[in-house]
Amino acid sequence: MITAATVLINGGPGDPVEPEESELALTLMTDVLDEVFQMPARVQKARAARQAKQRKGGEPPSTQA
């Protein structure tokens, strides 16, 4: 079975792959993985820092999550 990722990376059965195409595929995959796995952790860390500051009296509590 040929998946969309296989076609993107390999260009299809027997088609040569240019280095630029491979680099683009890797860049896109890196961006997607960063968005899915790293960004939620960054948001949580920022949220925790903001909540800690609020607990210390640095600013009034927010009603937003």
C-alpha positions as CSV (number, residue, x, y, z in Angstrom):
1,M,0.0,0.0,0.0
2,I,1.3,3.4,-0.9
3,T,0.5,6.1,1.6
4,A,0.5,9.9,1.1
5,A,3.7,10.1,3.2
6,T,5.4,7.6,0.9
7,V,4.5,9.5,-2.2
8,L,5.6,12.8,-0.6
9,I,8.9,11.4,0.5
10,N,9.5,9.0,-2.4
11,G,7.6,10.7,-5.2
12,G,5.9,7.4,-6.1
13,P,7.3,4.0,-7.1
14,G,10.5,4.3,-9.1
15,D,10.6,8.1,-9.2
16,P,13.8,9.8,-8.2
17,V,13.7,12.0,-5.1
18,E,15.5,15.4,-5.2
19,P,17.4,16.5,-2.1
20,E,15.1,19.6,-1.8
21,E,12.0,17.4,-1.7
22,S,13.5,15.2,1.0
23,E,14.5,18.3,3.0
24,L,11.0,19.8,2.6
25,A,9.4,16.5,3.8
26,L,11.6,16.4,6.8
27,T,10.9,20.1,7.6
28,L,7.2,19.6,7.4
29,M,7.3,16.5,9.6
30,T,9.4,18.3,12.1
31,D,6.9,21.2,12.2
32,V,4.0,18.9,12.7
33,L,5.6,16.9,15.4
34,D,6.6,20.1,17.2
35,E,3.1,21.4,17.0
36,V,1.6,18.1,18.3
37,F,4.1,17.2,21.0
38,Q,6.1,20.2,22.1
39,M,3.7,23.1,21.9
40,P,1.2,21.7,24.5
41,A,4.1,21.4,26.9
42,R,5.2,25.0,26.3
43,V,1.7,26.2,26.8
44,Q,1.3,24.3,30.0
45,K,4.7,25.6,31.3
46,A,3.7,29.2,30.5
47,R,0.3,28.7,32.1
48,A,1.9,27.3,35.3
49,A,4.3,30.2,35.5
50,R,1.4,32.7,35.1
51,Q,-0.6,30.9,37.9
52,A,2.4,30.9,40.2
53,K,2.8,34.6,39.7
54,Q,-0.9,35.1,40.4
55,R,-0.6,33.1,43.6
56,K,2.2,35.4,44.8
57,G,0.0,38.4,44.2
58,G,1.7,39.6,41.0
59,E,-1.5,40.2,39.2
60,P,-5.3,39.6,39.7
61,P,-6.6,36.1,38.8
62,S,-7.8,35.6,35.3
63,T,-11.1,34.0,34.4
64,Q,-9.6,32.5,31.3
65,A,-8.2,29.0,31.3
